Structure formats: C-alpha cells, structure tokens
C-alpha cells in the first residue's frame, strides 16, 4: 500500500509522514525529493529548473516506488507536493494502473497558516530561504482543492498526530496510540525539521 501525502510546501507533509512511520508498524518513508535534488546536482546550474519538469524524475519516481511496493512488505509513505495533473497521472496514475493500492491525501491550510509554518523553517531564516515555496503557494492551494487531488484534509487547527490518525483510518491501517506529551512531541518535530533542512 502507498500513502501519498500531497500539499503545499510547508503544509506539514514531512511531519505527517514521519509521524505515520513512527506509529504504523513496518512502514517506510520514500521521499522523491531526494531523486530530484540528485538530478539537480548532475546538471549545470543554468539547467536546474523545477526537477518535476524532467521526464527522468517522473520515470525514476515511478520505478523506485513500484519497486518499493513490490518488494517491501509494509506501507510506503510518500511526502511530495505534486500539483500538475499530467505529472500526477504519470506517477500516481501509473502506480494505480500497475495494480498498486494507492491512497492519496492533500493536506490543506489557509494561506496565512502555511506562511507562518514557512517562517519557522530553515534554522530561523524563514521566508528568505523559502522563496520557491512562497511563489508556488497560491497555485498549489488552488490546484490541490480540485476533486482529482482528494482526499482533502484541513490542517489549520489539527495537530500532526491527529492528521496521521485520520490518514491511517481512511486507509484502513492500524496505528499505535500516541502517548507522547506536548514537550516530547515538539522536540521530535524539531528533530524531523532539522533532518530535512536543505542546503542546496
């Protein structure tokens, strides 16, 4: 089973993915951004646009997820913003056509909520390091509200743990109880954010 967690940049995808991994036995997180940044490093700087526009990225993401779904016995969790309908069909649609069980979720929030989250990222540098995310925000929110990107989950006032529980329940997956207090939750979320700071 694949759980694709879509949403705007700064929408909580990574935090939710790792909360699911922590609480669903046998699950793994497979992040397609790694393939994208690897492709960027192979290209001259002048050719480094949006890596999703590279057919190689879309093919490689499909191939790697197809392999993971065939060979890994547990759920595969994918946190990735993907709002182009054609690209969505090339990756998510192909995985479904190949017979894989794919559950797709769009984490949505008000613009102000996402901007606040973006300000908190990047070791305090906030929006100065998130210009790409801010420039794409309105388009992402508009596109992800379309029916093809359902199931929609509002995250403005919903903690990450509750979002993860809703996803697991919708996919029919057992999820362990969350027995962490506020401090431990906050520390874990800081650690997840720190591990995913990009320097390229």
Buried (B, 14 or more C-beta within 10 A) or exposed (E): BBBBBBBBBBBBBBBBBBBBBBBBEEBBBBBBBEBBBEBBEEEEEEEBEEBBEBEEBBBBBBEBBBEBBEEEEBBBBBBBBBBBEEBBBBBBBBBBEEEBEBBBBBBBBEEEBBBEBBBEBBEEEBBEBBEEBBEBBEEBBEBBEEEEBEEBBEBEEBBBBBBBBBBBEEBEBEBEEBEEEEEEBEEBBEEBBEEBEEEE
